[in-house]
Amino acid sequence: MANIKSAKKRILVIKTKTARNKAIKSKVKTMIKKVEAAIAANDKELAKKCLIDAISEIDKARSKGVFHKNTAARKVSQITKAVNSIQ
């Protein structure tokens, strides 16, 4: 355990940031799973609606620094391509 006051504070700050990042990542994963479920069900309208929500969450995560910009772009590209492939 840290003895220095600033080190103790850093531990608390890191714990808070880790919890926030974990919640944001979890929400993004959930949104992506909803899109994939709609794709599996061949429901194009639901997939498009879920895609918009998922892209929004990914962009929020990127703006908060949870995801690197290229990672966010890759995720958006992959799910958009999958939705567009539905007949």
PDB file of N, CA, C and O in Angstrom:
ATOM      1  N   MET A   1       0.845  -1.192   0.000  1.00  0.00           N
ATOM      2  CA  MET A   1       0.000   0.000   0.000  1.00  0.00           C
ATOM      3  C   MET A   1       0.878   1.238   0.000  1.00  0.00           C
ATOM      4  O   MET A   1       1.940   1.262   0.622  1.00  0.00           O
ATOM      5  N   ALA A   2       0.427   2.256  -0.697  1.00  0.00           N
ATOM      6  CA  ALA A   2       1.199   3.491  -0.817  1.00  0.00           C
ATOM      7  C   ALA A   2       1.208   4.266   0.495  1.00  0.00           C
ATOM      8  O   ALA A   2       0.222   4.273   1.231  1.00  0.00           O
ATOM      9  N   ASN A   3       2.324   4.915   0.777  1.00  0.00           N
ATOM     10  CA  ASN A   3       2.446   5.744   1.975  1.00  0.00           C
ATOM     11  C   ASN A   3       2.287   7.225   1.652  1.00  0.00           C
ATOM     12  O   ASN A   3       1.859   8.007   2.501  1.00  0.00           O
ATOM     13  N   ILE A   4       2.626   7.604   0.440  1.00  0.00           N
ATOM     14  CA  ILE A   4       2.616   9.006   0.053  1.00  0.00           C
ATOM     15  C   ILE A   4       1.186   9.428  -0.311  1.00  0.00           C
ATOM     16  O   ILE A   4       0.452   8.690  -0.967  1.00  0.00           O
ATOM     17  N   LYS A   5       0.819  10.618   0.126  1.00  0.00           N
ATOM     18  CA  LYS A   5      -0.544  11.114  -0.058  1.00  0.00           C
ATOM     19  C   LYS A   5      -0.944  11.158  -1.533  1.00  0.00           C
ATOM     20  O   LYS A   5      -2.053  10.753  -1.883  1.00  0.00           O
ATOM     21  N   SER A   6      -0.059  11.643  -2.396  1.00  0.00           N
ATOM     22  CA  SER A   6      -0.373  11.743  -3.819  1.00  0.00           C
ATOM     23  C   SER A   6      -0.551  10.356  -4.448  1.00  0.00           C
ATOM     24  O   SER A   6      -1.382  10.179  -5.339  1.00  0.00           O
ATOM     25  N   ALA A   7       0.222   9.387  -3.989  1.00  0.00           N
ATOM     26  CA  ALA A   7       0.097   8.020  -4.510  1.00  0.00           C
ATOM     27  C   ALA A   7      -1.240   7.412  -4.098  1.00  0.00           C
ATOM     28  O   ALA A   7      -1.861   6.681  -4.870  1.00  0.00           O
ATOM     29  N   LYS A   8      -1.680   7.719  -2.872  1.00  0.00           N
ATOM     30  CA  LYS A   8      -2.990   7.233  -2.413  1.00  0.00           C
ATOM     31  C   LYS A   8      -4.110   7.829  -3.265  1.00  0.00           C
ATOM     32  O   LYS A   8      -5.066   7.146  -3.631  1.00  0.00           O
ATOM     33  N   LYS A   9      -3.964   9.124  -3.571  1.00  0.00           N
ATOM     34  CA  LYS A   9      -4.958   9.778  -4.404  1.00  0.00           C
ATOM     35  C   LYS A   9      -4.985   9.155  -5.794  1.00  0.00           C
ATOM     36  O   LYS A   9      -6.058   8.909  -6.344  1.00  0.00           O
ATOM     37  N   ARG A  10      -3.809   8.898  -6.364  1.00  0.00           N
ATOM     38  CA  ARG A  10      -3.748   8.297  -7.696  1.00  0.00           C
ATOM     39  C   ARG A  10      -4.454   6.951  -7.714  1.00  0.00           C
ATOM     40  O   ARG A  10      -5.130   6.625  -8.690  1.00  0.00           O
ATOM     41  N   ILE A  11      -4.311   6.163  -6.655  1.00  0.00           N
ATOM     42  CA  ILE A  11      -4.983   4.857  -6.570  1.00  0.00           C
ATOM     43  C   ILE A  11      -6.498   5.047  -6.637  1.00  0.00           C
ATOM     44  O   ILE A  11      -7.188   4.315  -7.346  1.00  0.00           O
ATOM     45  N   LEU A  12      -7.008   6.026  -5.901  1.00  0.00           N
ATOM     46  CA  LEU A  12      -8.454   6.287  -5.908  1.00  0.00           C
ATOM     47  C   LEU A  12      -8.928   6.773  -7.268  1.00  0.00           C
ATOM     48  O   LEU A  12      -9.974   6.344  -7.753  1.00  0.00           O
ATOM     49  N   VAL A  13      -8.163   7.668  -7.884  1.00  0.00           N
ATOM     50  CA  VAL A  13      -8.539   8.210  -9.192  1.00  0.00           C
ATOM     51  C   VAL A  13      -8.543   7.108 -10.250  1.00  0.00           C
ATOM     52  O   VAL A  13      -9.453   7.027 -11.076  1.00  0.00           O
ATOM     53  N   ILE A  14      -7.523   6.270 -10.213  1.00  0.00           N
ATOM     54  CA  ILE A  14      -7.435   5.168 -11.182  1.00  0.00           C
ATOM     55  C   ILE A  14      -8.600   4.204 -11.008  1.00  0.00           C
ATOM     56  O   ILE A  14      -9.151   3.711 -11.992  1.00  0.00           O
ATOM     57  N   LYS A  15      -8.976   3.934  -9.770  1.00  0.00           N
ATOM     58  CA  LYS A  15     -10.106   3.040  -9.508  1.00  0.00           C
ATOM     59  C   LYS A  15     -11.397   3.614 -10.104  1.00  0.00           C
ATOM     60  O   LYS A  15     -12.189   2.889 -10.707  1.00  0.00           O
ATOM     61  N   THR A  16     -11.595   4.915  -9.928  1.00  0.00           N
ATOM     62  CA  THR A  16     -12.779   5.585 -10.467  1.00  0.00           C
ATOM     63  C   THR A  16     -12.791   5.540 -11.991  1.00  0.00           C
ATOM     64  O   THR A  16     -13.808   5.214 -12.603  1.00  0.00           O
ATOM     65  N   LYS A  17     -11.647   5.871 -12.600  1.00  0.00           N
ATOM     66  CA  LYS A  17     -11.559   5.871 -14.060  1.00  0.00           C
ATOM     67  C   LYS A  17     -11.747   4.469 -14.633  1.00  0.00           C
ATOM     68  O   LYS A  17     -12.380   4.302 -15.675  1.00  0.00           O
ATOM     69  N   THR A  18     -11.197   3.463 -13.954  1.00  0.00           N
ATOM     70  CA  THR A  18     -11.326   2.090 -14.412  1.00  0.00           C
ATOM     71  C   THR A  18     -12.784   1.664 -14.413  1.00  0.00           C
ATOM     72  O   THR A  18     -13.245   1.016 -15.354  1.00  0.00           O
ATOM     73  N   ALA A  19     -13.509   2.024 -13.366  1.00  0.00           N
ATOM     74  CA  ALA A  19     -14.932   1.673 -13.279  1.00  0.00           C
ATOM     75  C   ALA A  19     -15.724   2.350 -14.396  1.00  0.00           C
ATOM     76  O   ALA A  19     -16.599   1.734 -15.004  1.00  0.00           O
ATOM     77  N   ARG A  20     -15.414   3.620 -14.661  1.00  0.00           N
ATOM     78  CA  ARG A  20     -16.109   4.363 -15.708  1.00  0.00           C
ATOM     79  C   ARG A  20     -15.823   3.756 -17.079  1.00  0.00           C
ATOM     80  O   ARG A  20     -16.738   3.554 -17.877  1.00  0.00           O
ATOM     81  N   ASN A  21     -14.559   3.469 -17.345  1.00  0.00           N
ATOM     82  CA  ASN A  21     -14.178   2.893 -18.633  1.00  0.00           C
ATOM     83  C   ASN A  21     -14.805   1.523 -18.835  1.00  0.00           C
ATOM     84  O   ASN A  21     -15.237   1.188 -19.938  1.00  0.00           O
ATOM     85  N   LYS A  22     -14.855   0.732 -17.768  1.00  0.00           N
ATOM     86  CA  LYS A  22     -15.432  -0.609 -17.847  1.00  0.00           C
ATOM     87  C   LYS A  22     -16.919  -0.529 -18.190  1.00  0.00           C
ATOM     88  O   LYS A  22     -17.410  -1.311 -19.004  1.00  0.00           O
ATOM     89  N   ALA A  23     -17.633   0.407 -17.575  1.00  0.00           N
ATOM     90  CA  ALA A  23     -19.062   0.573 -17.841  1.00  0.00           C
ATOM     91  C   ALA A  23     -19.297   1.004 -19.288  1.00  0.00           C
ATOM     92  O   ALA A  23     -20.211   0.511 -19.950  1.00  0.00           O
ATOM     93  N   ILE A  24     -18.471   1.921 -19.769  1.00  0.00           N
ATOM     94  CA  ILE A  24     -18.620   2.407 -21.146  1.00  0.00           C
ATOM     95  C   ILE A  24     -18.337   1.287 -22.144  1.00  0.00           C
ATOM     96  O   ILE A  24     -19.083   1.112 -23.107  1.00  0.00           O
ATOM     97  N   LYS A  25     -17.258   0.526 -21.918  1.00  0.00           N
ATOM     98  CA  LYS A  25     -16.925  -0.590 -22.810  1.00  0.00           C
ATOM     99  C   LYS A  25     -18.032  -1.639 -22.817  1.00  0.00           C
ATOM    100  O   LYS A  25     -18.365  -2.194 -23.865  1.00  0.00           O
ATOM    101  N   SER A  26     -18.595  -1.904 -21.653  1.00  0.00           N
ATOM    102  CA  SER A  26     -19.670  -2.880 -21.536  1.00  0.00           C
ATOM    103  C   SER A  26     -20.892  -2.434 -22.337  1.00  0.00           C
ATOM    104  O   SER A  26     -21.525  -3.243 -23.015  1.00  0.00           O
ATOM    105  N   LYS A  27     -21.219  -1.148 -22.256  1.00  0.00           N
ATOM    106  CA  LYS A  27     -22.375  -0.626 -22.986  1.00  0.00           C
ATOM    107  C   LYS A  27     -22.155  -0.737 -24.492  1.00  0.00           C
ATOM    108  O   LYS A  27     -23.075  -1.080 -25.235  1.00  0.00           O
ATOM    109  N   VAL A  28     -20.936  -0.444 -24.939  1.00  0.00           N
ATOM    110  CA  VAL A  28     -20.616  -0.554 -26.370  1.00  0.00           C
ATOM    111  C   VAL A  28     -20.772  -2.008 -26.825  1.00  0.00           C
ATOM    112  O   VAL A  28     -21.357  -2.276 -27.874  1.00  0.00           O
ATOM    113  N   LYS A  29     -20.248  -2.938 -26.032  1.00  0.00           N
ATOM    114  CA  LYS A  29     -20.359  -4.360 -26.385  1.00  0.00           C
ATOM    115  C   LYS A  29     -21.813  -4.794 -26.467  1.00  0.00           C
ATOM    116  O   LYS A  29     -22.184  -5.552 -27.363  1.00  0.00           O
ATOM    117  N   THR A  30     -22.640  -4.323 -25.541  1.00  0.00           N
ATOM    118  CA  THR A  30     -24.063  -4.662 -25.536  1.00  0.00           C
ATOM    119  C   THR A  30     -24.739  -4.146 -26.801  1.00  0.00           C
ATOM    120  O   THR A  30     -25.528  -4.857 -27.423  1.00  0.00           O
ATOM    121  N   MET A  31     -24.428  -2.911 -27.179  1.00  0.00           N
ATOM    122  CA  MET A  31     -25.022  -2.329 -28.390  1.00  0.00           C
ATOM    123  C   MET A  31     -24.616  -3.114 -29.638  1.00  0.00           C
ATOM    124  O   MET A  31     -25.434  -3.346 -30.529  1.00  0.00           O
ATOM    125  N   ILE A  32     -23.350  -3.517 -29.694  1.00  0.00           N
ATOM    126  CA  ILE A  32     -22.873  -4.293 -30.843  1.00  0.00           C
ATOM    127  C   ILE A  32     -23.579  -5.648 -30.889  1.00  0.00           C
ATOM    128  O   ILE A  32     -23.936  -6.128 -31.965  1.00  0.00           O
ATOM    129  N   LYS A  33     -23.780  -6.264 -29.722  1.00  0.00           N
ATOM    130  CA  LYS A  33     -24.481  -7.544 -29.675  1.00  0.00           C
ATOM    131  C   LYS A  33     -25.925  -7.405 -30.150  1.00  0.00           C
ATOM    132  O   LYS A  33     -26.449  -8.315 -30.792  1.00  0.00           O
ATOM    133  N   LYS A  34     -26.577  -6.280 -29.847  1.00  0.00           N
ATOM    134  CA  LYS A  34     -27.949  -6.052 -30.313  1.00  0.00           C
ATOM    135  C   LYS A  34     -27.995  -5.966 -31.826  1.00  0.00           C
ATOM    136  O   LYS A  34     -28.911  -6.491 -32.458  1.00  0.00           O
ATOM    137  N   VAL A  35     -26.997  -5.298 -32.408  1.00  0.00           N
ATOM    138  CA  VAL A  35     -26.919  -5.203 -33.874  1.00  0.00           C
ATOM    139  C   VAL A  35     -26.715  -6.597 -34.467  1.00  0.00           C
ATOM    140  O   VAL A  35     -27.375  -6.966 -35.438  1.00  0.00           O
ATOM    141  N   GLU A  36     -25.797  -7.368 -33.877  1.00  0.00           N
ATOM    142  CA  GLU A  36     -25.526  -8.713 -34.390  1.00  0.00           C
ATOM    143  C   GLU A  36     -26.739  -9.627 -34.255  1.00  0.00           C
ATOM    144  O   GLU A  36     -26.969 -10.477 -35.115  1.00  0.00           O
ATOM    145  N   ALA A  37     -27.517  -9.463 -33.186  1.00  0.00           N
ATOM    146  CA  ALA A  37     -28.726 -10.271 -33.008  1.00  0.00           C
ATOM    147  C   ALA A  37     -29.756  -9.926 -34.078  1.00  0.00           C
ATOM    148  O   ALA A  37     -30.423 -10.815 -34.608  1.00  0.00           O
ATOM    149  N   ALA A  38     -29.889  -8.646 -34.399  1.00  0.00           N
ATOM    150  CA  ALA A  38     -30.824  -8.225 -35.445  1.00  0.00           C
ATOM    151  C   ALA A  38     -30.377  -8.742 -36.802  1.00  0.00           C
ATOM    152  O   ALA A  38     -31.211  -9.108 -37.630  1.00  0.00           O
ATOM    153  N   ILE A  39     -29.071  -8.775 -37.037  1.00  0.00           N
ATOM    154  CA  ILE A  39     -28.535  -9.307 -38.294  1.00  0.00           C
ATOM    155  C   ILE A  39     -28.825 -10.802 -38.393  1.00  0.00           C
ATOM    156  O   ILE A  39     -29.211 -11.301 -39.450  1.00  0.00           O
ATOM    157  N   ALA A  40     -28.634 -11.512 -37.281  1.00  0.00           N
ATOM    158  CA  ALA A  40     -28.890 -12.956 -37.267  1.00  0.00           C
ATOM    159  C   ALA A  40     -30.364 -13.256 -37.520  1.00  0.00           C
ATOM    160  O   ALA A  40     -30.702 -14.285 -38.105  1.00  0.00           O
ATOM    161  N   ALA A  41     -31.243 -12.349 -37.075  1.00  0.00           N
ATOM    162  CA  ALA A  41     -32.677 -12.534 -37.279  1.00  0.00           C
ATOM    163  C   ALA A  41     -33.139 -12.017 -38.645  1.00  0.00           C
ATOM    164  O   ALA A  41     -34.325 -12.095 -38.967  1.00  0.00           O
ATOM    165  N   ASN A  42     -32.214 -11.494 -39.446  1.00  0.00           N
ATOM    166  CA  ASN A  42     -32.505 -10.923 -40.765  1.00  0.00           C
ATOM    167  C   ASN A  42     -33.527  -9.794 -40.705  1.00  0.00           C
ATOM    168  O   ASN A  42     -34.326  -9.630 -41.628  1.00  0.00           O
ATOM    169  N   ASP A  43     -33.506  -9.023 -39.638  1.00  0.00           N
ATOM    170  CA  ASP A  43     -34.412  -7.882 -39.467  1.00  0.00           C
ATOM    171  C   ASP A  43     -33.653  -6.604 -39.804  1.00  0.00           C
ATOM    172  O   ASP A  43     -32.983  -6.025 -38.949  1.00  0.00           O
ATOM    173  N   LYS A  44     -33.764  -6.172 -41.053  1.00  0.00           N
ATOM    174  CA  LYS A  44     -32.967  -5.044 -41.522  1.00  0.00           C
ATOM    175  C   LYS A  44     -33.340  -3.736 -40.828  1.00  0.00           C
ATOM    176  O   LYS A  44     -32.463  -2.936 -40.499  1.00  0.00           O
ATOM    177  N   GLU A  45     -34.641  -3.513 -40.603  1.00  0.00           N
ATOM    178  CA  GLU A  45     -35.071  -2.272 -39.963  1.00  0.00           C
ATOM    179  C   GLU A  45     -34.540  -2.164 -38.537  1.00  0.00           C
ATOM    180  O   GLU A  45     -34.025  -1.122 -38.130  1.00  0.00           O
ATOM    181  N   LEU A  46     -34.674  -3.256 -37.784  1.00  0.00           N
ATOM    182  CA  LEU A  46     -34.169  -3.262 -36.403  1.00  0.00           C
ATOM    183  C   LEU A  46     -32.649  -3.123 -36.393  1.00  0.00           C
ATOM    184  O   LEU A  46     -32.087  -2.436 -35.539  1.00  0.00           O
ATOM    185  N   ALA A  47     -31.994  -3.773 -37.340  1.00  0.00           N
ATOM    186  CA  ALA A  47     -30.528  -3.699 -37.420  1.00  0.00           C
ATOM    187  C   ALA A  47     -30.077  -2.265 -37.681  1.00  0.00           C
ATOM    188  O   ALA A  47     -29.104  -1.802 -37.084  1.00  0.00           O
ATOM    189  N   LYS A  48     -30.779  -1.557 -38.572  1.00  0.00           N
ATOM    190  CA  LYS A  48     -30.410  -0.173 -38.868  1.00  0.00           C
ATOM    191  C   LYS A  48     -30.619   0.719 -37.649  1.00  0.00           C
ATOM    192  O   LYS A  48     -29.801   1.593 -37.361  1.00  0.00           O
ATOM    193  N   LYS A  49     -31.719   0.491 -36.936  1.00  0.00           N
ATOM    194  CA  LYS A  49     -31.997   1.280 -35.739  1.00  0.00           C
ATOM    195  C   LYS A  49     -30.928   1.028 -34.673  1.00  0.00           C
ATOM    196  O   LYS A  49     -30.411   1.965 -34.064  1.00  0.00           O
ATOM    197  N   CYS A  50     -30.609  -0.236 -34.459  1.00  0.00           N
ATOM    198  CA  CYS A  50     -29.580  -0.592 -33.475  1.00  0.00           C
ATOM    199  C   CYS A  50     -28.208  -0.099 -33.908  1.00  0.00           C
ATOM    200  O   CYS A  50     -27.381   0.261 -33.070  1.00  0.00           O
ATOM    201  N   LEU A  51     -27.963  -0.080 -35.212  1.00  0.00           N
ATOM    202  CA  LEU A  51     -26.688   0.407 -35.742  1.00  0.00           C
ATOM    203  C   LEU A  51     -26.473   1.871 -35.379  1.00  0.00           C
ATOM    204  O   LEU A  51     -25.378   2.258 -34.972  1.00  0.00           O
ATOM    205  N   ILE A  52     -27.506   2.677 -35.524  1.00  0.00           N
ATOM    206  CA  ILE A  52     -27.403   4.101 -35.195  1.00  0.00           C
ATOM    207  C   ILE A  52     -27.072   4.284 -33.716  1.00  0.00           C
ATOM    208  O   ILE A  52     -26.226   5.102 -33.356  1.00  0.00           O
ATOM    209  N   ASP A  53     -27.755   3.503 -32.853  1.00  0.00           N
ATOM    210  CA  ASP A  53     -27.490   3.579 -31.414  1.00  0.00           C
ATOM    211  C   ASP A  53     -26.061   3.135 -31.092  1.00  0.00           C
ATOM    212  O   ASP A  53     -25.381   3.750 -30.271  1.00  0.00           O
ATOM    213  N   ALA A  54     -25.620   2.068 -31.742  1.00  0.00           N
ATOM    214  CA  ALA A  54     -24.285   1.535 -31.490  1.00  0.00           C
ATOM    215  C   ALA A  54     -23.205   2.524 -31.932  1.00  0.00           C
ATOM    216  O   ALA A  54     -22.222   2.732 -31.221  1.00  0.00           O
ATOM    217  N   ILE A  55     -23.388   3.126 -33.092  1.00  0.00           N
ATOM    218  CA  ILE A  55     -22.417   4.101 -33.583  1.00  0.00           C
ATOM    219  C   ILE A  55     -22.336   5.286 -32.627  1.00  0.00           C
ATOM    220  O   ILE A  55     -21.254   5.809 -32.362  1.00  0.00           O
ATOM    221  N   SER A  56     -23.482   5.698 -32.117  1.00  0.00           N
ATOM    222  CA  SER A  56     -23.522   6.805 -31.158  1.00  0.00           C
ATOM    223  C   SER A  56     -22.716   6.474 -29.905  1.00  0.00           C
ATOM    224  O   SER A  56     -21.931   7.294 -29.430  1.00  0.00           O
ATOM    225  N   GLU A  57     -22.915   5.269 -29.375  1.00  0.00           N
ATOM    226  CA  GLU A  57     -22.185   4.861 -28.165  1.00  0.00           C
ATOM    227  C   GLU A  57     -20.683   4.732 -28.426  1.00  0.00           C
ATOM    228  O   GLU A  57     -19.870   5.110 -27.583  1.00  0.00           O
ATOM    229  N   ILE A  58     -20.316   4.200 -29.592  1.00  0.00           N
ATOM    230  CA  ILE A  58     -18.902   4.065 -29.938  1.00  0.00           C
ATOM    231  C   ILE A  58     -18.254   5.443 -30.039  1.00  0.00           C
ATOM    232  O   ILE A  58     -17.137   5.647 -29.564  1.00  0.00           O
ATOM    233  N   ASP A  59     -18.957   6.384 -30.659  1.00  0.00           N
ATOM    234  CA  ASP A  59     -18.410   7.741 -30.784  1.00  0.00           C
ATOM    235  C   ASP A  59     -18.271   8.421 -29.426  1.00  0.00           C
ATOM    236  O   ASP A  59     -17.305   9.147 -29.190  1.00  0.00           O
ATOM    237  N   LYS A  60     -19.231   8.187 -28.535  1.00  0.00           N
ATOM    238  CA  LYS A  60     -19.129   8.742 -27.182  1.00  0.00           C
ATOM    239  C   LYS A  60     -17.916   8.161 -26.464  1.00  0.00           C
ATOM    240  O   LYS A  60     -17.180   8.883 -25.792  1.00  0.00           O
ATOM    241  N   ALA A  61     -17.713   6.853 -26.608  1.00  0.00           N
ATOM    242  CA  ALA A  61     -16.564   6.207 -25.966  1.00  0.00           C
ATOM    243  C   ALA A  61     -15.255   6.756 -26.527  1.00  0.00           C
ATOM    244  O   ALA A  61     -14.288   6.944 -25.788  1.00  0.00           O
ATOM    245  N   ARG A  62     -15.228   7.012 -27.830  1.00  0.00           N
ATOM    246  CA  ARG A  62     -14.019   7.560 -28.447  1.00  0.00           C
ATOM    247  C   ARG A  62     -13.750   8.967 -27.940  1.00  0.00           C
ATOM    248  O   ARG A  62     -12.608   9.321 -27.645  1.00  0.00           O
ATOM    249  N   SER A  63     -14.802   9.767 -27.839  1.00  0.00           N
ATOM    250  CA  SER A  63     -14.609  11.146 -27.396  1.00  0.00           C
ATOM    251  C   SER A  63     -14.168  11.228 -25.935  1.00  0.00           C
ATOM    252  O   SER A  63     -13.520  12.195 -25.536  1.00  0.00           O
ATOM    253  N   LYS A  64     -14.518  10.215 -25.137  1.00  0.00           N
ATOM    254  CA  LYS A  64     -14.115  10.190 -23.735  1.00  0.00           C
ATOM    255  C   LYS A  64     -12.750   9.536 -23.531  1.00  0.00           C
ATOM    256  O   LYS A  64     -12.246   9.471 -22.411  1.00  0.00           O
ATOM    257  N   GLY A  65     -12.161   9.054 -24.619  1.00  0.00           N
ATOM    258  CA  GLY A  65     -10.828   8.488 -24.528  1.00  0.00           C
ATOM    259  C   GLY A  65     -10.795   7.018 -24.154  1.00  0.00           C
ATOM    260  O   GLY A  65      -9.732   6.484 -23.838  1.00  0.00           O
ATOM    261  N   VAL A  66     -11.942   6.356 -24.185  1.00  0.00           N
ATOM    262  CA  VAL A  66     -11.985   4.933 -23.841  1.00  0.00           C
ATOM    263  C   VAL A  66     -11.435   4.109 -25.000  1.00  0.00           C
ATOM    264  O   VAL A  66     -10.708   3.137 -24.793  1.00  0.00           O
ATOM    265  N   PHE A  67     -11.790   4.510 -26.226  1.00  0.00           N
ATOM    266  CA  PHE A  67     -11.285   3.831 -27.419  1.00  0.00           C
ATOM    267  C   PHE A  67     -10.402   4.785 -28.206  1.00  0.00           C
ATOM    268  O   PHE A  67     -10.648   5.991 -28.238  1.00  0.00           O
ATOM    269  N   HIS A  68      -9.365   4.232 -28.844  1.00  0.00           N
ATOM    270  CA  HIS A  68      -8.559   4.985 -29.791  1.00  0.00           C
ATOM    271  C   HIS A  68      -9.422   5.263 -31.017  1.00  0.00           C
ATOM    272  O   HIS A  68     -10.339   4.499 -31.318  1.00  0.00           O
ATOM    273  N   LYS A  69      -9.134   6.349 -31.721  1.00  0.00           N
ATOM    274  CA  LYS A  69      -9.983   6.730 -32.855  1.00  0.00           C
ATOM    275  C   LYS A  69     -10.008   5.660 -33.943  1.00  0.00           C
ATOM    276  O   LYS A  69     -11.044   5.455 -34.575  1.00  0.00           O
ATOM    277  N   ASN A  70      -8.893   4.977 -34.171  1.00  0.00           N
ATOM    278  CA  ASN A  70      -8.870   3.928 -35.195  1.00  0.00           C
ATOM    279  C   ASN A  70      -9.667   2.705 -34.765  1.00  0.00           C
ATOM    280  O   ASN A  70     -10.298   2.050 -35.595  1.00  0.00           O
ATOM    281  N   THR A  71      -9.641   2.396 -33.481  1.00  0.00           N
ATOM    282  CA  THR A  71     -10.428   1.279 -32.963  1.00  0.00           C
ATOM    283  C   THR A  71     -11.909   1.567 -33.131  1.00  0.00           C
ATOM    284  O   THR A  71     -12.673   0.698 -33.552  1.00  0.00           O
ATOM    285  N   ALA A  72     -12.312   2.778 -32.805  1.00  0.00           N
ATOM    286  CA  ALA A  72     -13.713   3.171 -32.951  1.00  0.00           C
ATOM    287  C   ALA A  72     -14.131   3.106 -34.420  1.00  0.00           C
ATOM    288  O   ALA A  72     -15.212   2.610 -34.739  1.00  0.00           O
ATOM    289  N   ALA A  73     -13.282   3.602 -35.304  1.00  0.00           N
ATOM    290  CA  ALA A  73     -13.583   3.589 -36.740  1.00  0.00           C
ATOM    291  C   ALA A  73     -13.709   2.154 -37.243  1.00  0.00           C
ATOM    292  O   ALA A  73     -14.590   1.850 -38.048  1.00  0.00           O
ATOM    293  N   ARG A  74     -12.833   1.277 -36.771  1.00  0.00           N
ATOM    294  CA  ARG A  74     -12.879  -0.128 -37.188  1.00  0.00           C
ATOM    295  C   ARG A  74     -14.174  -0.796 -36.741  1.00  0.00           C
ATOM    296  O   ARG A  74     -14.808  -1.516 -37.512  1.00  0.00           O
ATOM    297  N   LYS A  75     -14.560  -0.553 -35.495  1.00  0.00           N
ATOM    298  CA  LYS A  75     -15.796  -1.145 -34.978  1.00  0.00           C
ATOM    299  C   LYS A  75     -17.018  -0.661 -35.767  1.00  0.00           C
ATOM    300  O   LYS A  75     -17.892  -1.451 -36.122  1.00  0.00           O
ATOM    301  N   VAL A  76     -17.063   0.644 -36.034  1.00  0.00           N
ATOM    302  CA  VAL A  76     -18.178   1.212 -36.798  1.00  0.00           C
ATOM    303  C   VAL A  76     -18.208   0.602 -38.199  1.00  0.00           C
ATOM    304  O   VAL A  76     -19.268   0.229 -38.702  1.00  0.00           O
ATOM    305  N   SER A  77     -17.047   0.504 -38.815  1.00  0.00           N
ATOM    306  CA  SER A  77     -16.966  -0.046 -40.168  1.00  0.00           C
ATOM    307  C   SER A  77     -17.443  -1.492 -40.223  1.00  0.00           C
ATOM    308  O   SER A  77     -18.179  -1.876 -41.131  1.00  0.00           O
ATOM    309  N   GLN A  78     -17.021  -2.288 -39.249  1.00  0.00           N
ATOM    310  CA  GLN A  78     -17.386  -3.710 -39.240  1.00  0.00           C
ATOM    311  C   GLN A  78     -18.887  -3.914 -39.084  1.00  0.00           C
ATOM    312  O   GLN A  78     -19.484  -4.711 -39.807  1.00  0.00           O
ATOM    313  N   ILE A  79     -19.501  -3.196 -38.142  1.00  0.00           N
ATOM    314  CA  ILE A  79     -20.941  -3.419 -37.935  1.00  0.00           C
ATOM    315  C   ILE A  79     -21.761  -2.810 -39.067  1.00  0.00           C
ATOM    316  O   ILE A  79     -22.817  -3.339 -39.416  1.00  0.00           O
ATOM    317  N   THR A  80     -21.288  -1.698 -39.651  1.00  0.00           N
ATOM    318  CA  THR A  80     -21.994  -1.099 -40.783  1.00  0.00           C
ATOM    319  C   THR A  80     -21.944  -2.038 -41.977  1.00  0.00           C
ATOM    320  O   THR A  80     -22.943  -2.222 -42.672  1.00  0.00           O
ATOM    321  N   LYS A  81     -20.796  -2.624 -42.211  1.00  0.00           N
ATOM    322  CA  LYS A  81     -20.643  -3.577 -43.326  1.00  0.00           C
ATOM    323  C   LYS A  81     -21.560  -4.784 -43.135  1.00  0.00           C
ATOM    324  O   LYS A  81     -22.165  -5.273 -44.089  1.00  0.00           O
ATOM    325  N   ALA A  82     -21.656  -5.255 -41.899  1.00  0.00           N
ATOM    326  CA  ALA A  82     -22.505  -6.410 -41.600  1.00  0.00           C
ATOM    327  C   ALA A  82     -23.981  -6.076 -41.820  1.00  0.00           C
ATOM    328  O   ALA A  82     -24.727  -6.896 -42.354  1.00  0.00           O
ATOM    329  N   VAL A  83     -24.402  -4.887 -41.414  1.00  0.00           N
ATOM    330  CA  VAL A  83     -25.808  -4.478 -41.600  1.00  0.00           C
ATOM    331  C   VAL A  83     -26.112  -4.325 -43.092  1.00  0.00           C
ATOM    332  O   VAL A  83     -27.179  -4.725 -43.557  1.00  0.00           O
ATOM    333  N   ASN A  84     -25.178  -3.748 -43.829  1.00  0.00           N
ATOM    334  CA  ASN A  84     -25.386  -3.553 -45.262  1.00  0.00           C
ATOM    335  C   ASN A  84     -25.414  -4.859 -46.045  1.00  0.00           C
ATOM    336  O   ASN A  84     -25.910  -4.894 -47.171  1.00  0.00           O
ATOM    337  N   SER A  85     -24.885  -5.933 -45.461  1.00  0.00           N
ATOM    338  CA  SER A  85     -24.850  -7.214 -46.164  1.00  0.00           C
ATOM    339  C   SER A  85     -26.169  -7.976 -46.063  1.00  0.00           C
ATOM    340  O   SER A  85     -26.344  -8.994 -46.731  1.00  0.00           O
ATOM    341  N   ILE A  86     -27.104  -7.494 -45.232  1.00  0.00           N
ATOM    342  CA  ILE A  86     -28.418  -8.165 -45.111  1.00  0.00           C
ATOM    343  C   ILE A  86     -29.187  -7.963 -46.415  1.00  0.00           C
ATOM    344  O   ILE A  86     -29.214  -6.866 -46.973  1.00  0.00           O
ATOM    345  N   GLN A  87     -29.802  -9.026 -46.881  1.00  0.00           N
ATOM    346  CA  GLN A  87     -30.574  -8.953 -48.128  1.00  0.00           C
ATOM    347  C   GLN A  87     -31.875  -8.215 -47.910  1.00  0.00           C
ATOM    348  O   GLN A  87     -32.658  -8.054 -48.846  1.00  0.00           O
TER     349      GLN A  87
END
